[in-house]
């Protein structure tokens, strides 16, 4: 299956959950692409104690566009 995620929010929980779901797709051998648009491009500043955004980003092995 081909899956596309478009993340336009800088909300930490939103980015974290979208990337977790994207990683599940990769694990199931789906073709997954993630586009960061608008405020989503600030994902590197969104990491906090409750949500390991950068951990999910680093785990992601699909196509990633900023």
C-alpha positions as a Python dict, from the first residue, in 0.01 Angstrom:
ca = {
    (1, 'X'): (0, 0, 0),
    (2, 'X'): (118, 358, -68),
    (3, 'X'): (63, 598, 221),
    (4, 'X'): (122, 974, 236),
    (5, 'X'): (131, 1181, 555),
    (6, 'X'): (116, 1560, 530),
    (7, 'X'): (203, 1725, 859),
    (8, 'X'): (125, 2097, 880),
    (9, 'X'): (114, 2142, 1257),
    (10, 'X'): (385, 2221, 1509),
    (11, 'X'): (185, 2047, 1783),
    (12, 'X'): (417, 1797, 1950),
    (13, 'X'): (157, 1527, 2009),
    (14, 'X'): (24, 1554, 1652),
    (15, 'X'): (368, 1515, 1495),
    (16, 'X'): (462, 1232, 1732),
    (17, 'X'): (146, 1032, 1660),
    (18, 'X'): (169, 1087, 1284),
    (19, 'X'): (528, 964, 1281),
    (20, 'X'): (442, 664, 1500),
    (21, 'X'): (173, 569, 1250),
    (22, 'X'): (414, 627, 958),
    (23, 'X'): (667, 396, 1127),
    (24, 'X'): (403, 125, 1168),
    (25, 'X'): (338, 146, 795),
    (26, 'X'): (708, 106, 720),
    (27, 'X'): (725, -194, 954),
    (28, 'X'): (435, -350, 761),
    (29, 'X'): (636, -294, 441),
    (30, 'X'): (407, -23, 303),
    (31, 'X'): (558, 255, 92),
    (32, 'X'): (531, 557, 322),
    (33, 'X'): (606, 920, 244),
    (34, 'X'): (594, 1213, 486),
    (35, 'X'): (569, 1577, 380),
    (36, 'X'): (630, 1852, 636),
    (37, 'X'): (461, 2176, 533),
    (38, 'X'): (390, 2509, 705),
    (39, 'X'): (452, 2492, 1078),
    (40, 'X'): (539, 2124, 1045),
    (41, 'X'): (888, 2214, 923),
    (42, 'X'): (968, 2321, 1281),
    (43, 'X'): (951, 1956, 1398),
    (44, 'X'): (1307, 1963, 1537),
    (45, 'X'): (1201, 2216, 1800),
    (46, 'X'): (896, 2012, 1907),
    (47, 'X'): (1070, 1743, 2113),
    (48, 'X'): (974, 1719, 2480),
    (49, 'X'): (975, 1473, 2772),
    (50, 'X'): (637, 1318, 2693),
    (51, 'X'): (675, 1279, 2316),
    (52, 'X'): (1003, 1165, 2158),
    (53, 'X'): (945, 1328, 1819),
    (54, 'X'): (1309, 1306, 1710),
    (55, 'X'): (1322, 940, 1811),
    (56, 'X'): (1031, 868, 1579),
    (57, 'X'): (1187, 1081, 1304),
    (58, 'X'): (1520, 900, 1331),
    (59, 'X'): (1344, 563, 1320),
    (60, 'X'): (1155, 652, 999),
    (61, 'X'): (1291, 480, 686),
    (62, 'X'): (1045, 602, 425),
    (63, 'X'): (1056, 905, 196),
    (64, 'X'): (1077, 1232, 390),
    (65, 'X'): (1028, 1579, 241),
    (66, 'X'): (1055, 1918, 409),
}
